[in-house]
Amino acid sequence: MTILAAVTGDREGRLALAEGIAEARRLGTDLVAINLSSATVDLTGIDTDGVAATVIDHRAAAKDDPADVILDEIAARGATRLVIGVKRRTPVGKAILGSMSQTLLLNAPIPVLAVKLPEDEIPSSFFDNLPGGMHNVTS
């Protein structure tokens, strides 16, 4: 049983790593963090106590589709769960297809834990300039 965490270079990617560690700890299994960012993922100083954590670096394979890289790792490692960080999107953004998260949610052969930052971390001004009163849409 292996947990995979897709780690990107943003806050959502760091949240996926943290939640992946927590999920591996809850299930008593190992964690493989797939680094998709341009920076090094360093687990030094991160509480991985009780979790065997490995970082797989896919930064050099920038020409590869990140979703395909993750799906290949799921198959290669026999993973049992995938943890991804997702961004909150505007109603217009939700209509645009093709995000890596959506591809993984639809195509992963294992359960996907999609985590997002708490809503209070989004500035309220984010919703001020949406067209046609979309700021009133809550879901």
Protein Blocks (a to p, Z undefined) as FASTA:
>chain_A
ZZdddddfbfklmmmmmmmmmmmmmnopacddddfbfbdcdfehiacehiacddddfklm
mmpcfklmmmmmmmmnopabdcdddddddfklmmpghifklmmmmmpcbdcddddddfkl
pcfklmmmgghhlmmpcZZ
